[in-house]
Amino acid sequence: MATDNAAVSAVIEIARKLIKQAVALVDSAAHVGRQISADRAAIDRMVSTLGVTHRWVGTRLDILGPQGEWITGPDLKGFKGDKGASLVNRGQWADGATYGQNEYVFATASSGIGSSMWISLRQEQFVSTVHPRDDAYRWIEFVAPQGEKGDKGNNAWTAVYAFDTNGERRALKIIDWFGGTGEKPPAGQYLGIGGLVDNIEDAENVRPPVGDGTGDMLAAIYDPNGDGKVAAADAADTVPVAGVDGLQSVLDGKADTERIGAVNGIASLDASGKVPAAQLPSYVDDVLEFSSLEAFPAVGEGGKIYTATDTNKIYRWSGSVYIEIASSPGTTDVIAEGVSNLYFTAARVRAVTLTGLTTASSAAVAAADTLLAAIGKLQAQIAQKAGTNVASTAVAGLMSTTDKAKLDGIAAGANVTDAASVAASISGSDAKANPADADTFGLVDSAASNGLSRLSWAGIKAALKTHFDTIYLQSSRVVDSGAGLTGGGALDADRTIAIDKASAANLRAGASNKVVTSDTALAASAWVELPYAASIAISHDHGVNRSLLLTGNAVIAAPTEPKPGWPLVIAVKQDATGGRSIAWNAAYSFGPEGAPFLSTAPNAEDLVSFVCREAGRYVFLGIKKGI
């Protein structure tokens, strides 16, 4: 809403006073940040109470003027001060040490996990005997903002070491790397005390110091022949392969190095782990590509395949010319039909003549018969029946179609001339508890010379109703529908009573005399969108779960149609721009902590929950950020 100049001036003046008080209360950059957040919340509450539309541009408060224009207000953030002194690192915090201005230490973080940087707040020197996390008067914890998670890096490489010596010096040298992704690090460096070094002279010497003992190992006992090896080693030199358990099986599983790369031997591998082209047959990699057939060499080579890229056809050298290698057709649809071997078609099957047909046998067709033999048998059977007469009262013969249809309609064992048989048939048929209108009953029709007729159950009921309506009076009773029901009426006809089912809108509005079903309850709790506007009106009749997409700053007005005891949940989502703010009407009670700050990142979404305590008062329950 637009405000008059007096209200704007009053709000700006109050904001200026709050800023002045904030600056007077702080003595460090961190406290300034906290105070700005507290003042901003206090100003939001004050401005919302006055019903003044405002917005925040960074830390600056703007007010909507009477003509709909934005009036620039004060900035909570003061002018940039003089350059401060550099901080001095005092290392790990020590109990009882003296510290002063512009000094920082490292000590356990306030969370109790890991270590944090703690900055001295005092201008004078002091003796620190209380851990920084418990001494907010003298120390403040420096917490760097957490950045976005970076992309996943490559897997680390693991070094393969080997010993290398230079005189008395012995060092670990990297001969290879394994297990990583990306570019492999170079090999050849040595392990130094502070990292990798290029020269063995700078590497860490891993040879243990030479002892200062004297004497020998009783050579008379351990080296009686004086060859410089202990006697046990001499004995090991003469042990056959079979004398060492499992050695022969291990040797059998090893390749003879003399066979690697030799004729009838084993192929070797190059630095990339592949067999060199020189050890492969010519056809493996002898596929040559040219722009066209005309670009082929005048004289080709046997065993090679030549490809013309303009037609994607392949050729081989016959010794005098290039011959195209036909590719598989893939389907017979592309193969031209020959002269003798013709394709099978339905038309050709129908046109085949029955050459060799014989009707000598009228036996039954068997599965082993050929098609020609089966047709001959069927034709013989038809010829045998062709002269048979149709049966009549005077002549024996085949049954006519009319007679067969009549016979099919007579039940098995039926005998209309035997009353006992008819009675037995009726008595033995299935029983039916409730007849349907289409069911029929047999009767002797007096109006048709006592012929047999049938009467439906619907006709029987209609005749009985007409008869009894002349004997009995109709009832004057009625059935009325009560609350939550519809239908009813006088009992002179069939009546239906149905429930008056509540809709989702009925349930949200608290409509009376409606029956609630489970599907209605579920539909009533669905999210209902709040259209964006500078001032957003909410009707509690329209639901307890509301969603709002902020495309600009907005004021949430007091809900209409309040429902004491009902919850109200608003899902507030930033648009792709983000940075949108909300001012709350005084009907929303946030308590001494004030209204919460919403997430401002683009597309960020928060859930803000209230409960209607009474008409005109919605108590804040909490906020769930970043859903």
C-alpha positions as CSV (number, residue, x, y, z in Angstrom):
1,M,0.0,0.0,0.0
2,A,1.2,3.6,-0.6
3,T,1.8,5.7,2.5
4,D,1.6,9.4,3.1
5,N,4.7,11.5,3.6
6,A,4.3,11.8,7.4
7,A,4.3,8.0,7.8
8,V,7.3,7.7,5.5
9,S,9.2,10.3,7.4
10,A,8.3,8.6,10.8
11,V,9.5,5.2,9.6
12,I,12.7,6.5,8.2
13,E,13.4,8.5,11.4
14,I,12.8,5.4,13.6
15,A,15.1,3.4,11.3
16,R,17.8,6.0,11.6
17,K,17.6,5.9,15.4
18,L,17.9,2.1,15.4
19,I,20.9,2.2,13.1
20,K,22.5,4.8,15.4
21,Q,21.9,2.6,18.5
22,A,23.3,-0.4,16.6
23,V,26.6,1.4,15.7
24,A,27.0,2.6,19.3
25,L,26.6,-1.0,20.7
26,V,29.1,-2.8,18.6
27,D,32.9,-2.9,18.8
28,S,33.8,-5.6,16.2
29,A,33.0,-6.5,12.6
30,A,31.3,-9.7,13.7
31,H,29.0,-7.9,16.2
32,V,28.1,-5.4,13.5
33,G,26.8,-8.3,11.3
34,R,24.8,-9.7,14.1
35,Q,23.3,-6.3,15.0
36,I,22.3,-5.6,11.4
37,S,20.3,-8.8,11.3
38,A,18.6,-8.0,14.6
39,D,17.8,-4.4,13.6
40,R,16.5,-5.6,10.3
41,A,14.1,-8.0,12.0
42,A,13.0,-5.3,14.4
43,I,12.4,-2.8,11.6
44,D,10.4,-5.5,9.7
45,R,8.1,-6.0,12.7
46,M,7.7,-2.2,13.3
47,V,6.9,-1.4,9.7
48,S,4.5,-4.3,9.3
49,T,2.7,-3.1,12.5
50,L,2.3,0.4,11.0
51,G,1.0,-1.2,7.7
52,V,3.7,0.5,5.7
53,T,5.0,-1.2,2.5
54,H,8.7,-1.4,2.4
55,R,11.5,-3.4,0.8
56,W,15.2,-4.1,1.5
57,V,17.9,-3.4,-1.1
58,G,20.9,-5.1,0.4
59,T,21.0,-3.5,3.9
60,R,19.1,-0.3,2.7
61,L,15.5,0.2,3.7
62,D,13.2,1.7,1.1
63,I,9.5,2.9,1.8
64,L,6.7,3.0,-0.7
65,G,5.6,6.7,-1.0
66,P,2.1,8.1,-1.5
67,Q,2.4,8.3,-5.3
68,G,3.5,4.7,-5.6
69,E,7.2,5.6,-5.8
70,W,10.0,4.0,-3.8
71,I,11.7,6.5,-1.3
72,T,15.3,5.7,-0.5
73,G,15.7,5.2,3.2
74,P,18.7,4.7,5.5
75,D,21.3,2.0,5.1
76,L,22.0,-0.3,8.1
77,K,25.5,-0.7,6.8
78,G,27.7,2.2,7.7
79,F,30.4,3.9,5.6
80,K,33.6,2.0,5.0
81,G,36.0,2.6,7.8
82,D,39.8,3.1,7.7
83,K,42.0,0.1,6.9
84,G,42.5,-2.0,10.0
85,A,45.6,-3.5,11.4
86,S,46.7,-6.9,10.2
87,L,45.9,-9.9,12.4
88,V,48.8,-11.6,14.2
89,N,48.8,-15.4,14.4
90,R,49.6,-16.6,18.0
91,G,49.3,-20.3,17.1
92,Q,47.5,-22.7,19.4
93,W,45.6,-21.1,22.3
94,A,47.4,-21.6,25.7
95,D,45.8,-21.4,29.1
96,G,47.3,-18.5,31.1
97,A,48.9,-16.8,28.1
98,T,48.7,-13.1,27.5
99,Y,46.9,-11.9,24.3
100,G,46.0,-8.5,22.9
101,Q,44.4,-6.5,20.1
102,N,44.5,-7.9,16.5
103,E,45.7,-11.3,17.6
104,Y,44.2,-14.7,16.8
105,V,44.6,-18.3,18.0
106,F,43.5,-21.7,17.1
107,A,41.3,-23.7,19.5
108,T,38.5,-26.3,19.6
109,A,35.5,-25.1,17.6
110,S,32.2,-24.0,19.3
111,S,30.6,-27.1,17.9
112,G,33.1,-29.3,19.7
113,I,34.3,-30.8,16.5
114,G,37.5,-29.8,14.9
115,S,39.5,-26.6,15.4
116,S,38.5,-23.0,14.6
117,M,40.2,-19.6,14.3
118,W,39.4,-17.3,17.4
119,I,40.0,-13.5,17.1
120,S,40.7,-11.3,20.1
121,L,38.0,-8.7,20.7
122,R,39.8,-6.6,23.3
123,Q,41.9,-3.6,22.6
124,E,43.9,-4.0,25.8
125,Q,46.1,-7.0,26.7
126,F,44.6,-9.7,28.9
127,V,45.5,-13.1,30.4
128,S,43.3,-15.8,28.9
129,T,42.3,-18.5,31.4
130,V,38.9,-19.4,29.9
131,H,38.7,-21.4,26.7
132,P,37.7,-19.1,23.8
133,R,34.5,-20.9,23.1
134,D,33.4,-20.1,26.7
135,D,34.6,-16.5,26.7
136,A,32.5,-14.5,24.3
137,Y,33.6,-11.3,26.0
138,R,37.2,-11.6,24.7
139,W,37.0,-14.0,21.7
140,I,34.9,-14.4,18.6
141,E,35.0,-17.4,16.4
142,F,35.8,-16.9,12.7
143,V,33.5,-19.0,10.6
144,A,34.1,-18.9,6.8
145,P,30.9,-19.4,4.7
146,Q,30.6,-22.8,3.1
147,G,30.9,-22.7,-0.6
148,E,29.1,-24.8,-3.2
149,K,30.1,-28.4,-3.5
150,G,32.6,-28.7,-6.4
151,D,32.6,-31.2,-9.2
152,K,33.9,-34.7,-8.4
153,G,37.6,-34.9,-9.0
154,N,39.6,-37.6,-10.6
155,N,40.6,-40.7,-8.6
156,A,43.9,-40.4,-6.9
157,W,47.0,-42.2,-8.3
158,T,48.9,-44.6,-6.0
159,A,52.7,-44.6,-6.4
160,V,54.7,-47.8,-7.0
161,Y,58.1,-47.6,-5.2
162,A,61.3,-49.5,-5.7
163,F,64.6,-49.2,-3.8
164,D,67.5,-47.2,-5.6
165,T,71.0,-46.9,-4.2
166,N,73.8,-44.4,-4.6
167,G,76.8,-45.5,-2.6
168,E,75.8,-45.8,0.9
169,R,72.5,-43.9,0.3
170,R,69.4,-45.9,-0.3
171,A,66.1,-44.2,-1.3
172,L,62.6,-45.0,-2.5
173,K,62.0,-44.2,-6.2
174,I,58.6,-44.0,-8.0
175,I,58.7,-46.4,-10.9
176,D,55.0,-46.3,-11.8
177,W,51.5,-45.1,-10.8
178,F,48.2,-47.1,-10.7
179,G,44.5,-46.8,-9.7
180,G,43.9,-43.2,-10.7
181,T,42.0,-41.4,-13.5
182,G,43.0,-38.6,-15.7
183,E,46.6,-38.0,-16.7
184,K,49.1,-40.3,-15.0
185,P,51.8,-38.4,-13.0
186,P,55.4,-38.8,-14.3
187,A,57.6,-41.5,-12.8
188,G,61.3,-41.3,-11.8
189,Q,61.1,-39.0,-8.7
190,Y,62.3,-39.9,-5.2
191,L,60.6,-39.7,-1.9
192,G,62.0,-36.9,0.2
193,I,61.4,-35.7,3.7
194,G,59.1,-32.9,2.6
195,G,57.7,-34.5,-0.6
196,L,58.9,-35.7,-4.0
197,V,62.4,-34.7,-5.2
198,D,64.2,-35.1,-8.5
199,N,67.7,-36.3,-7.3
200,I,68.6,-39.2,-5.1
201,E,71.0,-37.0,-3.2
202,D,67.9,-35.0,-1.9
203,A,65.8,-38.0,-1.1
204,E,65.4,-39.5,2.3
205,N,67.9,-42.2,3.1
206,V,66.0,-45.3,4.2
207,R,69.2,-47.4,4.8
208,P,69.5,-48.1,8.5
209,P,72.7,-47.0,10.1
210,V,75.6,-49.4,10.2
211,G,76.1,-51.1,13.5
212,D,79.2,-50.8,15.6
213,G,79.5,-54.5,16.4
214,T,82.6,-56.6,15.6
215,G,83.5,-60.2,14.9
216,D,81.9,-62.7,12.6
217,M,79.1,-65.3,12.8
218,L,81.4,-68.1,14.0
219,A,82.5,-68.9,10.5
220,A,83.8,-72.3,11.6
221,I,80.3,-73.3,12.4
222,Y,78.1,-71.4,9.8
223,D,80.6,-71.3,6.9
224,P,83.0,-74.1,7.3
225,N,84.1,-74.1,3.6
226,G,84.8,-70.3,3.7
227,D,83.0,-69.5,0.5
228,G,81.2,-66.5,2.1
229,K,77.8,-68.2,2.3
230,V,76.4,-70.1,5.3
231,A,76.3,-73.8,5.0
232,A,72.5,-73.9,4.8
233,A,72.6,-71.6,1.7
234,D,75.2,-74.0,0.1
235,A,72.8,-76.8,0.7
236,A,69.9,-74.9,-0.9
237,D,71.9,-74.4,-4.1
238,T,71.8,-78.2,-4.7
239,V,68.1,-78.8,-3.9
240,P,66.2,-80.0,-7.0
241,V,63.0,-78.3,-8.2
242,A,61.1,-81.4,-7.1
243,G,62.5,-80.9,-3.6
244,V,60.7,-77.6,-3.1
245,D,56.9,-78.1,-2.4
246,G,54.7,-76.4,-5.1
247,L,57.7,-74.9,-7.0
248,Q,57.1,-77.1,-10.1
249,S,53.4,-76.1,-10.4
250,V,54.3,-72.4,-10.1
251,L,57.0,-72.8,-12.8
252,D,54.6,-74.6,-15.0
253,G,52.2,-71.7,-14.8
254,K,54.9,-69.2,-15.9
255,A,55.7,-68.3,-19.5
256,D,59.1,-68.9,-21.0
257,T,60.6,-65.5,-21.7
258,E,62.4,-66.9,-24.7
259,R,59.1,-67.7,-26.4
260,I,57.7,-64.1,-26.1
261,G,57.7,-62.6,-29.6
262,A,59.3,-65.7,-31.1
263,V,58.0,-67.8,-33.9
264,N,55.4,-70.3,-32.6
265,G,55.7,-68.6,-29.3
266,I,53.7,-66.0,-27.3
267,A,52.8,-62.5,-28.6
268,S,54.3,-59.7,-26.6
269,L,52.5,-56.5,-25.5
270,D,53.6,-52.9,-26.1
271,A,53.5,-50.0,-23.6
272,S,49.7,-49.6,-24.1
273,G,49.1,-53.3,-23.3
274,K,48.3,-54.3,-27.0
275,V,49.9,-56.8,-29.4
276,P,52.2,-55.0,-31.8
277,A,51.0,-54.8,-35.4
278,A,54.1,-56.7,-36.6
279,Q,52.9,-59.8,-34.7
280,L,49.4,-59.7,-36.1
281,P,48.2,-61.3,-39.4
282,S,47.9,-59.0,-42.3
283,Y,44.1,-59.2,-42.5
284,V,43.7,-57.8,-38.9
285,D,44.6,-54.3,-39.7
286,D,45.0,-54.3,-43.5
287,V,41.7,-52.6,-44.3
288,L,42.6,-49.6,-46.5
289,E,40.2,-46.7,-47.2
290,F,40.2,-44.5,-50.4
291,S,37.9,-41.8,-51.6
292,S,36.7,-43.8,-54.6
293,L,37.3,-46.9,-56.6
294,E,39.3,-44.8,-59.1
295,A,41.7,-43.7,-56.2
296,F,42.7,-47.4,-55.5
297,P,46.4,-48.3,-56.3
298,A,46.9,-49.4,-59.8
299,V,48.2,-52.8,-58.5
300,G,46.6,-54.1,-55.3
301,E,47.8,-56.6,-52.7
302,G,46.3,-59.9,-51.9
303,G,45.0,-60.4,-48.3
304,K,44.0,-56.7,-48.1
305,I,40.5,-55.2,-48.1
306,Y,39.9,-51.9,-50.0
307,T,37.0,-49.6,-49.1
308,A,35.6,-46.8,-51.4
309,T,34.2,-44.2,-49.0
310,D,32.0,-42.5,-51.6
311,T,29.9,-45.7,-52.1
312,N,30.8,-47.6,-48.9
313,K,31.6,-50.7,-51.1
314,I,34.4,-53.0,-50.4
315,Y,36.8,-54.8,-52.8
316,R,39.6,-57.4,-52.9
317,W,42.5,-57.7,-55.4
318,S,42.1,-60.7,-57.6
319,G,45.6,-60.4,-59.0
320,S,44.6,-58.4,-62.0
321,V,41.4,-56.4,-61.1
322,Y,39.5,-55.3,-58.0
323,I,36.4,-57.5,-57.3
324,E,33.5,-56.2,-55.2
325,I,32.8,-58.2,-52.1
326,A,29.0,-58.4,-51.9
327,S,27.5,-57.7,-48.5
328,S,24.7,-59.8,-47.1
329,P,21.3,-58.7,-48.5
330,G,19.8,-59.0,-45.0
331,T,16.4,-60.1,-46.4
332,T,15.2,-62.1,-49.4
333,D,13.0,-59.1,-50.3
334,V,16.0,-57.6,-52.1
335,I,17.0,-60.8,-54.0
336,A,15.6,-61.0,-57.5
337,E,13.6,-64.2,-58.3
338,G,15.2,-66.8,-60.5
339,V,13.7,-68.8,-63.4
340,S,13.5,-72.3,-61.9
341,N,13.4,-71.7,-58.2
342,L,10.4,-69.5,-57.7
343,Y,9.1,-67.8,-54.5
344,F,6.3,-69.4,-52.6
345,T,3.1,-67.3,-52.9
346,A,-0.6,-67.8,-52.0
347,A,-1.7,-67.2,-55.6
348,R,0.7,-69.9,-56.9
349,V,-0.7,-72.3,-54.3
350,R,-4.3,-71.7,-55.4
351,A,-3.3,-72.1,-59.1
352,V,-1.7,-75.6,-58.6
353,T,-3.6,-78.3,-60.6
354,L,-4.7,-81.5,-58.9
355,T,-2.7,-83.7,-61.3
356,G,-2.8,-87.4,-60.1
357,L,-6.1,-87.0,-58.1
358,T,-7.8,-90.3,-57.4
359,T,-11.1,-91.1,-55.7
360,A,-10.6,-94.8,-55.4
361,S,-10.7,-94.6,-51.5
362,S,-13.4,-93.2,-49.3
363,A,-11.6,-94.0,-46.1
364,A,-11.3,-91.4,-43.3
365,V,-8.6,-88.8,-43.9
366,A,-5.4,-89.6,-41.9
367,A,-2.7,-87.2,-40.6
368,A,-0.1,-89.0,-42.8
369,D,-2.1,-88.4,-46.0
370,T,-0.8,-86.0,-48.6
371,L,-3.1,-83.0,-49.5
372,L,-3.9,-84.7,-52.9
373,A,-4.8,-88.0,-51.3
374,A,-7.0,-86.3,-48.6
375,I,-9.0,-84.4,-51.3
376,G,-9.5,-87.7,-53.2
377,K,-10.9,-89.4,-50.1
378,L,-13.3,-86.5,-49.3
379,Q,-14.5,-86.4,-52.9
380,A,-15.2,-90.2,-52.7
381,Q,-17.2,-89.8,-49.5
382,I,-19.3,-86.9,-51.0
383,A,-20.1,-89.1,-54.0
384,Q,-21.4,-91.9,-51.8
385,K,-23.8,-89.5,-50.1
386,A,-25.0,-87.8,-53.2
387,G,-27.9,-90.3,-53.9
388,T,-29.3,-90.5,-50.4
389,N,-33.0,-89.2,-50.1
390,V,-34.2,-86.7,-47.5
391,A,-36.3,-88.5,-44.8
392,S,-40.1,-88.0,-44.6
393,T,-43.1,-89.7,-43.1
394,A,-43.2,-91.9,-46.2
395,V,-39.5,-92.4,-47.1
396,A,-36.5,-93.1,-45.0
397,G,-33.4,-91.0,-45.6
398,L,-31.3,-88.2,-44.4
399,M,-32.6,-85.6,-41.8
400,S,-33.5,-82.2,-43.3
401,T,-32.2,-79.0,-41.8
402,T,-35.6,-78.1,-40.6
403,D,-36.1,-81.4,-38.7
404,K,-32.6,-81.1,-37.1
405,A,-33.3,-77.6,-35.8
406,K,-36.6,-78.9,-34.3
407,L,-34.9,-81.9,-32.7
408,D,-32.2,-79.7,-31.3
409,G,-34.9,-77.7,-29.4
410,I,-36.2,-80.8,-27.5
411,A,-34.5,-81.6,-24.2
412,A,-33.1,-85.1,-23.7
413,G,-35.7,-87.5,-22.4
414,A,-38.6,-85.1,-23.1
415,N,-42.0,-86.8,-23.5
416,V,-45.0,-84.4,-23.7
417,T,-47.4,-87.3,-23.8
418,D,-46.4,-88.5,-20.4
419,A,-47.5,-86.2,-17.6
420,A,-45.4,-88.1,-15.0
421,S,-42.3,-87.5,-17.1
422,V,-43.1,-83.8,-17.4
423,A,-43.7,-83.5,-13.6
424,A,-40.4,-85.3,-12.9
425,S,-38.5,-83.0,-15.3
426,I,-39.9,-79.9,-13.6
427,S,-39.3,-81.3,-10.1
428,G,-35.7,-82.3,-11.0
429,S,-34.7,-78.9,-12.5
430,D,-32.6,-76.3,-10.6
431,A,-34.5,-74.2,-7.9
432,K,-34.5,-70.4,-8.1
433,A,-35.2,-68.3,-5.0
434,N,-36.2,-65.0,-6.6
435,P,-37.7,-64.8,-10.1
436,A,-36.5,-62.1,-12.5
437,D,-38.9,-60.0,-14.5
438,A,-37.9,-61.8,-17.7
439,D,-38.6,-65.3,-16.2
440,T,-41.7,-67.0,-17.7
441,F,-44.3,-69.5,-16.4
442,G,-46.4,-72.0,-18.4
443,L,-50.2,-71.8,-18.2
444,V,-53.3,-73.3,-19.9
445,D,-54.8,-70.3,-21.7
446,S,-58.6,-70.4,-21.6
447,A,-58.8,-67.6,-24.0
448,A,-56.9,-69.7,-26.6
449,S,-59.0,-72.8,-26.5
450,N,-57.0,-74.0,-23.5
451,G,-53.8,-74.0,-25.4
452,L,-50.4,-73.7,-23.8
453,S,-49.1,-70.1,-23.2
454,R,-46.4,-68.5,-21.1
455,L,-46.6,-65.5,-18.7
456,S,-43.6,-63.4,-17.5
457,W,-43.0,-62.6,-13.8
458,A,-43.2,-58.9,-14.7
459,G,-46.7,-59.5,-16.1
460,I,-47.7,-61.5,-12.9
461,K,-46.6,-58.6,-10.6
462,A,-48.4,-56.0,-12.7
463,A,-51.6,-58.1,-12.6
464,L,-51.3,-58.6,-8.8
465,K,-50.7,-54.9,-8.2
466,T,-53.8,-53.9,-10.2
467,H,-55.8,-56.5,-8.3
468,F,-54.6,-55.5,-4.8
469,D,-54.8,-51.8,-5.5
470,T,-58.6,-52.2,-5.6
471,I,-58.7,-54.0,-2.2
472,Y,-56.1,-52.2,0.0
473,L,-55.7,-48.5,0.7
474,Q,-52.3,-46.8,-0.1
475,S,-50.2,-45.8,3.0
476,S,-50.0,-42.1,3.8
477,R,-46.6,-42.5,5.5
478,V,-43.6,-40.6,4.2
479,V,-39.8,-41.0,4.7
480,D,-38.0,-37.7,5.2
481,S,-34.2,-37.3,4.8
482,G,-32.4,-35.9,7.8
483,A,-29.2,-33.8,8.0
484,G,-26.6,-35.0,5.6
485,L,-29.1,-36.9,3.5
486,T,-31.1,-36.3,0.4
487,G,-34.2,-38.0,-1.2
488,G,-37.1,-39.6,0.6
489,G,-40.9,-38.9,0.1
490,A,-44.3,-40.5,0.3
491,L,-44.4,-44.3,0.3
492,D,-46.6,-44.5,-2.7
493,A,-43.6,-45.3,-4.9
494,D,-40.0,-46.5,-4.6
495,R,-37.9,-43.9,-2.8
496,T,-34.1,-43.5,-2.5
497,I,-32.2,-41.9,0.4
498,A,-28.6,-40.8,-0.3
499,I,-25.9,-39.0,1.6
500,D,-25.3,-35.4,1.0
501,K,-21.5,-35.7,0.3
502,A,-19.3,-32.8,1.1
503,S,-17.0,-31.4,-1.5
504,A,-13.4,-30.3,-0.8
505,A,-14.6,-26.7,-0.9
506,N,-17.4,-27.6,1.6
507,L,-14.9,-29.2,4.0
508,R,-12.5,-26.2,3.8
509,A,-15.4,-23.8,4.4
510,G,-16.8,-25.8,7.3
511,A,-20.2,-26.2,5.6
512,S,-22.9,-27.8,7.9
513,N,-25.0,-30.9,7.3
514,K,-22.5,-32.5,4.9
515,V,-21.1,-36.0,5.0
516,V,-17.3,-36.2,4.8
517,T,-15.7,-39.1,3.0
518,S,-12.1,-40.1,2.9
519,D,-11.5,-38.9,-0.7
520,T,-13.0,-35.5,0.2
521,A,-10.8,-35.2,3.2
522,L,-7.8,-36.0,1.1
523,A,-8.8,-33.5,-1.6
524,A,-9.4,-30.7,1.0
525,S,-5.9,-31.0,2.2
526,A,-4.3,-30.4,-1.2
527,W,-2.1,-27.4,-1.9
528,V,-4.0,-24.4,-3.1
529,E,-2.0,-21.7,-4.9
530,L,-2.0,-18.1,-3.8
531,P,-1.8,-15.7,-6.8
532,Y,1.1,-13.3,-6.4
533,A,0.3,-9.6,-5.7
534,A,2.0,-6.8,-3.8
535,S,-0.6,-7.4,-1.0
536,I,-1.7,-11.1,-0.8
537,A,-5.1,-11.9,0.6
538,I,-5.6,-15.4,2.2
539,S,-9.0,-16.9,2.8
540,H,-8.9,-19.8,5.4
541,D,-12.1,-21.1,3.6
542,H,-9.9,-22.0,0.7
543,G,-7.7,-24.5,2.5
544,V,-5.0,-25.0,5.2
545,N,-2.2,-25.7,2.8
546,R,-1.3,-22.7,0.5
547,S,1.6,-22.3,-2.0
548,L,3.1,-18.9,-3.1
549,L,5.6,-18.2,-5.8
550,L,7.3,-14.9,-5.1
551,T,8.0,-12.9,-8.2
552,G,8.5,-9.7,-6.2
553,N,8.3,-8.4,-2.7
554,A,4.9,-8.8,-1.0
555,V,2.8,-8.2,2.1
556,I,0.8,-11.1,3.5
557,A,-2.6,-9.7,4.7
558,A,-4.6,-11.0,7.6
559,P,-6.5,-14.2,6.7
560,T,-10.3,-13.9,6.2
561,E,-12.8,-16.5,7.3
562,P,-10.5,-17.5,10.3
563,K,-10.9,-21.0,11.6
564,P,-9.8,-21.1,15.3
565,G,-7.9,-24.3,15.9
566,W,-7.1,-24.9,12.2
567,P,-3.5,-24.9,11.0
568,L,-2.3,-22.7,8.1
569,V,0.8,-23.8,6.2
570,I,2.3,-21.5,3.5
571,A,4.9,-22.9,1.1
572,V,6.9,-19.8,0.0
573,K,9.1,-20.2,-3.1
574,Q,11.6,-17.7,-4.6
575,D,11.4,-17.3,-8.4
576,A,14.4,-17.8,-10.6
577,T,15.7,-14.3,-9.6
578,G,15.5,-14.8,-5.9
579,G,16.0,-12.1,-3.2
580,R,12.3,-11.5,-2.7
581,S,11.1,-10.5,0.8
582,I,7.8,-10.7,2.7
583,A,6.2,-8.4,5.3
584,W,3.6,-10.0,7.6
585,N,0.3,-8.4,8.8
586,A,0.0,-7.9,12.5
587,A,-2.5,-10.8,12.6
588,Y,0.5,-13.1,12.4
589,S,2.0,-13.4,15.9
590,F,5.8,-14.3,15.9
591,G,6.6,-13.7,19.6
592,P,9.7,-11.9,20.8
593,E,12.0,-13.6,18.2
594,G,10.2,-11.8,15.4
595,A,9.4,-12.9,11.9
596,P,11.9,-15.4,10.5
597,F,14.1,-14.7,7.5
598,L,13.1,-16.5,4.4
599,S,15.6,-18.2,2.1
600,T,16.6,-15.8,-0.7
601,A,18.5,-18.0,-3.1
602,P,16.8,-18.5,-6.6
603,N,14.1,-21.2,-6.5
604,A,14.6,-21.7,-2.8
605,E,11.5,-22.9,-0.9
606,D,10.5,-22.6,2.8
607,L,7.5,-23.9,4.7
608,V,6.0,-21.4,7.3
609,S,3.5,-22.9,9.7
610,F,0.8,-21.1,11.9
611,V,-2.3,-22.1,13.9
612,C,-5.4,-20.0,14.2
613,R,-5.6,-19.2,18.0
614,E,-8.6,-17.0,17.6
615,A,-10.1,-14.7,15.0
616,G,-7.5,-12.1,13.9
617,R,-4.6,-14.0,15.6
618,Y,-2.4,-16.6,13.9
619,V,0.4,-18.0,16.1
620,F,3.7,-18.8,14.4
621,L,4.7,-22.5,14.9
622,G,8.0,-22.7,12.9
623,I,9.7,-22.6,9.6
624,K,11.4,-25.4,7.6
625,K,13.9,-23.9,5.2
626,G,15.3,-25.3,1.9
627,I,12.7,-28.0,1.3
